[in-house]
Amino acid sequence: MPEAVPPIAELAAPAAWRTVDFVSDLHLEGSHPATVQAFARYLAATPADAVFLLGDLFEVWVGDDAIDERGSFESECCALVAQAARRRPLFFMHGNRDFLVGEGFTRRTGIPVLADPTALQFAGRRWLLSHGDALCLQDVEYQRFRALARDPQWQAQLLARPLAERRAQGRSARSESEARKQAGTAPYADVDAAAAVRWLRAARAGALIHGHTHLPADHALAPGLARHVLTDWDLEATPPRAGVLRLTDAGLQRIPLAPT
C-alpha cells in the first residue's frame, strides 16, 4: 500500500516578490568556518526577495537553549541569520540534522519554521517544498527513526536532558555518521519517484524542490511534473561545493557559489 501523503501547508508569495532563493544542506558547524563565511557572504549579496532554507542548515542542533550559551556557535549563527532576516524574509524547514529547531530559534531570529511539505504559490505556479528525507522510502531504518524523532513526547524527553549531555550525544552521532560514510557502509536511498508524484498531485504542484540527497539535478517525473534537487555546501571539500536554486517568473536557475 502506498505511503500516505502528509498534510501540505500553503504559503502564498506576496505580489512584490520577484526573486526567490532556495538552499539546503549547508551543515553549518564551527569546525568548517569556510562554509559559514561563504553563507554569510551569500546572505549579504543575494538579490532575492526571500530565502528558503530547506533543511540541514546546521550539522547538528541539540536544542534552542544552546543559543543562550555565551559564545556558542548556535548563538553566532542565529545572530547571522537574524541580521539577514531583517533585510528580507527567511524561512526555515527542518532537516534530518536540525529537527530540534523550535520556537526559541524563531523568537531569536524572526525566521518562521515551515511545515514539510509546503506548497509555495509564486509567479502563477505552485512549487512543492520539502527537505526530501521523508521521500527516501527505501531507507526503512531511517524512516523509523524519523517517525520517532518527530514525536513531541520523544523530543521533550530528549530536551529535558542537560545541554552538555545533548552536545556529547550530538558529537557521538556525527562521529558515527562520518565513520559509516568513510567506510562506505552508510545506507543510501534516493527519493522515491512514485511517492514524489503522489505528493505533487496532492499539492496540485508542477515541481518539487528539495535537498537531503546531496545529488543536485533536475528530474522529469511524469508529464508536467518534475523535481529539482539542491546541492549541499562544503567549501573545504575538493572540489568545493555551494550553490543556490533561484526562482523568478522566468523559471529556475542554478547559481554556483563555490570558487572554481
Backbone torsions as a table, in degrees:
resi	resn	phi	psi	omega
1	MET	NA	131.5	-178.2
2	PRO	-61.6	148.7	175.3
3	GLU	-61.7	140.7	178.6
4	ALA	-67.8	144.6	175.7
5	VAL	-77.0	129.0	-179.9
6	PRO	-70.5	164.2	174.5
7	PRO	-57.4	140.8	-176.7
8	ILE	-111.1	117.2	177.6
9	ALA	-76.6	163.7	-177.2
10	GLU	-123.8	138.9	174.4
11	LEU	-141.6	119.8	177.8
12	ALA	-98.9	123.5	179.0
13	ALA	-68.9	137.7	173.9
14	PRO	-58.6	150.6	-177.5
15	ALA	-61.3	-24.2	-177.4
16	ALA	-75.6	-17.2	-178.8
17	TRP	-67.5	132.7	175.7
18	ARG	-118.2	-25.1	-176.0
19	THR	-139.9	132.0	179.7
20	VAL	-129.4	134.5	178.5
21	ASP	-109.6	145.7	175.2
22	PHE	-125.6	130.1	175.0
23	VAL	-138.1	158.5	176.0
24	SER	-159.3	168.9	169.4
25	ASP	56.4	45.0	174.0
26	LEU	-77.4	-26.2	177.7
27	HIS	50.2	49.3	-177.2
28	LEU	-62.5	134.3	174.8
29	GLU	-156.5	156.0	-174.6
30	GLY	-62.9	-25.7	-178.5
31	SER	-80.6	-0.9	177.8
32	HIS	-126.5	68.8	-174.9
33	PRO	-65.0	-27.0	-178.2
34	ALA	-64.6	-36.8	178.3
35	THR	-69.7	-41.1	177.6
36	VAL	-60.8	-43.7	-179.3
37	GLN	-66.2	-38.9	178.4
38	ALA	-64.9	-38.9	177.9
39	PHE	-64.3	-41.8	178.6
40	ALA	-62.6	-41.7	178.2
41	ARG	-64.0	-42.0	178.7
42	TYR	-60.8	-47.9	-178.6
43	LEU	-60.2	-34.5	-179.4
44	ALA	-74.9	-25.2	-170.6
45	ALA	-108.0	-18.9	-172.8
46	THR	-61.7	139.4	175.4
47	PRO	-86.4	3.0	-173.7
48	ALA	-64.2	147.4	173.7
49	ASP	-79.8	-21.0	178.3
50	ALA	-155.6	150.9	179.4
51	VAL	-126.8	129.7	178.2
52	PHE	-108.3	121.9	-179.9
53	LEU	-101.2	99.6	-167.1
54	LEU	-94.4	50.6	169.2
55	GLY	99.7	151.0	-177.8
56	ASP	53.4	41.1	169.3
57	LEU	-61.4	-37.1	-179.3
58	PHE	-110.8	146.5	175.8
59	GLU	-64.4	-37.4	175.1
60	VAL	-154.1	146.4	176.3
61	TRP	-136.0	115.2	-172.7
62	VAL	-99.9	5.3	179.0
63	GLY	138.8	149.7	-177.5
64	ASP	-66.1	-20.8	179.9
65	ASP	-67.3	-15.9	176.3
66	ALA	-65.1	-23.5	178.8
67	ILE	-63.7	-31.9	-174.6
68	ASP	-82.2	-7.2	179.0
69	GLU	-76.4	119.4	-175.0
70	ARG	-56.1	127.9	177.2
71	GLY	76.5	8.1	-177.3
72	SER	-72.3	155.8	176.9
73	PHE	-61.7	-38.2	179.1
74	GLU	-61.3	-40.9	178.8
75	SER	-63.7	-43.1	-179.9
76	GLU	-65.2	-42.0	-179.8
77	CYS	-66.6	-39.7	179.7
78	CYS	-65.5	-37.1	176.2
79	ALA	-63.2	-38.5	179.5
80	LEU	-63.7	-50.3	-176.2
81	VAL	-75.2	-27.7	176.4
82	ALA	-65.4	-40.2	177.4
83	GLN	-63.0	-42.3	179.4
84	ALA	-65.8	-36.8	-178.3
85	ALA	-70.2	-16.3	174.7
86	ARG	-78.0	-17.1	179.7
87	ARG	-93.6	-31.6	-178.7
88	ARG	-159.4	157.5	178.1
89	PRO	-65.4	134.4	169.9
90	LEU	-117.0	146.0	178.7
91	PHE	-129.5	140.5	-177.3
92	PHE	-117.4	141.7	172.8
93	MET	-128.5	140.1	-179.8
94	HIS	-64.1	144.4	169.1
95	GLY	-113.9	-169.5	179.0
96	ASN	-80.8	-9.9	178.4
97	ARG	-101.1	-24.7	-173.0
98	ASP	-127.8	40.0	-177.9
99	PHE	-72.2	-9.5	178.8
100	LEU	-90.7	1.3	173.0
101	VAL	-59.9	131.3	-174.3
102	GLY	-136.7	-154.4	-175.2
103	GLU	-65.5	-29.6	178.4
104	GLY	-62.6	-37.5	176.2
105	PHE	-62.8	-45.0	-179.6
106	THR	-64.2	-41.5	179.1
107	ARG	-62.1	-39.9	-176.0
108	ARG	-78.9	-25.3	-172.9
109	THR	-113.4	-21.3	-173.1
110	GLY	77.2	13.8	-176.8
111	ILE	-103.7	116.7	179.1
112	PRO	-73.1	153.8	176.3
113	VAL	-98.7	121.7	179.9
114	LEU	-85.4	148.2	170.9
115	ALA	-70.2	152.2	176.7
116	ASP	-114.3	112.5	6.6
117	PRO	-93.0	163.4	174.3
118	THR	-129.6	134.3	175.5
119	ALA	-94.0	121.3	179.4
120	LEU	-100.0	124.2	174.0
121	GLN	-94.5	113.9	-176.5
122	PHE	-147.5	132.6	174.3
123	ALA	53.3	41.0	175.2
124	GLY	78.6	7.6	179.7
125	ARG	-132.2	161.9	176.7
126	ARG	-109.4	131.0	-178.5
127	TRP	-122.4	128.0	-179.0
128	LEU	-94.7	123.8	-176.3
129	LEU	-107.6	136.7	178.8
130	SER	-155.7	156.7	168.7
131	HIS	-68.2	-41.6	176.7
132	GLY	113.3	-18.7	-175.0
133	ASP	-66.5	-32.3	-179.6
134	ALA	-66.9	-14.8	-179.2
135	LEU	-96.3	-3.6	179.5
136	CYS	-88.7	73.6	-166.5
137	LEU	-73.4	-22.1	-178.3
138	GLN	-72.2	-19.7	176.2
139	ASP	-85.4	78.1	-172.7
140	VAL	-64.0	-40.6	-179.5
141	GLU	-61.6	-43.8	179.1
142	TYR	-66.0	-39.2	-179.5
143	GLN	-62.3	-34.2	175.2
144	ARG	-64.6	-45.3	178.8
145	PHE	-63.5	-40.7	-178.6
146	ARG	-60.1	-43.6	179.1
147	ALA	-61.9	-39.6	178.5
148	LEU	-67.6	-45.2	-174.3
149	ALA	-69.5	-19.5	177.5
150	ARG	-90.7	-2.1	-179.5
151	ASP	-76.6	123.0	-176.5
152	PRO	-57.4	-36.3	180.0
153	GLN	-67.5	-42.3	177.8
154	TRP	-62.3	-43.5	179.2
155	GLN	-63.0	-41.3	-179.5
156	ALA	-63.2	-39.5	178.5
157	GLN	-65.5	-40.8	178.6
158	LEU	-65.7	-45.6	-176.5
159	LEU	-70.6	-15.6	177.2
160	ALA	-75.9	-14.8	178.7
161	ARG	-75.6	155.4	180.0
162	PRO	-58.9	147.1	-178.6
163	LEU	-57.3	-42.0	-179.0
164	ALA	-60.5	-38.0	179.0
165	GLU	-67.8	-40.6	178.4
166	ARG	-66.3	-37.1	177.3
167	ARG	-63.5	-41.8	178.9
168	ALA	-63.2	-40.3	177.1
169	GLN	-63.8	-39.7	178.4
170	GLY	-63.3	-42.5	177.9
171	ARG	-62.9	-41.0	-179.8
172	SER	-64.7	-43.3	179.9
173	ALA	-63.7	-40.0	178.2
174	ARG	-63.6	-43.8	-179.4
175	SER	-62.7	-42.5	179.0
176	GLU	-65.0	-42.1	179.4
177	SER	-62.8	-43.9	-179.7
178	GLU	-65.0	-38.8	179.6
179	ALA	-64.3	-40.5	178.1
180	ARG	-65.3	-39.0	178.6
181	LYS	-64.7	-44.4	-178.8
182	GLN	-64.0	-34.5	-178.5
183	ALA	-83.5	-9.1	-178.8
184	GLY	75.1	18.9	-178.3
185	THR	-104.6	1.3	178.5
186	ALA	-68.0	127.8	179.9
187	PRO	-65.0	140.9	179.5
188	TYR	-123.5	131.6	174.4
189	ALA	-142.5	133.6	177.3
190	ASP	-91.4	173.1	177.9
191	VAL	-61.7	135.2	176.9
192	ASP	-75.7	116.4	-172.7
193	ALA	-63.7	-40.6	-179.1
194	ALA	-64.7	-39.9	178.0
195	ALA	-65.7	-40.1	178.4
196	ALA	-61.4	-39.3	178.0
197	VAL	-64.3	-42.7	178.6
198	ARG	-60.5	-44.1	178.2
199	TRP	-59.9	-46.9	-176.8
200	LEU	-62.9	-43.0	-179.6
201	ARG	-67.1	-38.3	177.8
202	ALA	-65.0	-33.6	-179.1
203	ALA	-86.0	-7.5	-175.3
204	ARG	56.1	41.5	-178.9
205	ALA	-114.8	153.5	-179.7
206	GLY	-95.2	-17.3	-175.5
207	ALA	-147.3	143.3	175.0
208	LEU	-106.0	130.8	175.3
209	ILE	-115.9	124.1	-176.5
210	HIS	-152.4	169.2	175.6
211	GLY	-119.0	-134.6	172.9
212	HIS	78.7	-48.0	-171.7
213	THR	-81.3	-15.2	-177.9
214	HIS	61.4	29.3	-179.4
215	LEU	-124.5	73.8	-175.1
216	PRO	-60.8	125.4	-179.0
217	ALA	-171.3	169.2	176.9
218	ASP	-120.3	124.7	-173.8
219	HIS	-121.6	132.6	169.0
220	ALA	-84.2	126.6	-177.0
221	LEU	-100.9	-39.2	-177.7
222	ALA	-165.4	167.6	178.2
223	PRO	-54.1	119.8	179.5
224	GLY	81.2	3.2	-178.7
225	LEU	-126.0	136.8	-178.0
226	ALA	-146.0	162.6	169.5
227	ARG	-131.3	143.8	-176.3
228	HIS	-124.6	121.9	-172.6
229	VAL	-103.1	130.0	-179.1
230	LEU	-80.9	153.3	174.5
231	THR	-81.2	154.1	167.0
232	ASP	-84.2	169.5	178.9
233	TRP	-116.3	130.9	170.9
234	ASP	-157.5	98.0	-176.5
235	LEU	-77.6	-7.5	179.0
236	GLU	-103.2	0.9	176.8
237	ALA	-77.7	168.2	176.1
238	THR	-124.1	108.1	-4.2
239	PRO	-77.1	159.7	179.3
240	PRO	-66.8	152.5	-178.1
241	ARG	-128.2	133.9	173.2
242	ALA	-173.5	144.5	178.3
243	GLY	179.8	169.3	-177.8
244	VAL	-133.9	146.7	171.0
245	LEU	-101.7	117.8	-172.9
246	ARG	-108.4	131.2	-178.2
247	LEU	-115.3	126.9	172.0
248	THR	-129.9	-179.4	178.3
249	ASP	-67.1	-11.8	176.1
250	ALA	-85.4	-11.8	180.0
251	GLY	123.2	-162.1	-176.7
252	LEU	-95.3	144.9	176.3
253	GLN	-141.3	134.0	176.0
254	ARG	-88.5	126.0	-179.3
255	ILE	-111.8	106.4	177.3
256	PRO	-73.0	139.2	-178.4
257	LEU	-121.4	-7.6	-179.9
258	ALA	-79.9	143.9	176.3
259	PRO	-64.3	147.5	-178.8
260	THR	-108.4	NA	NA
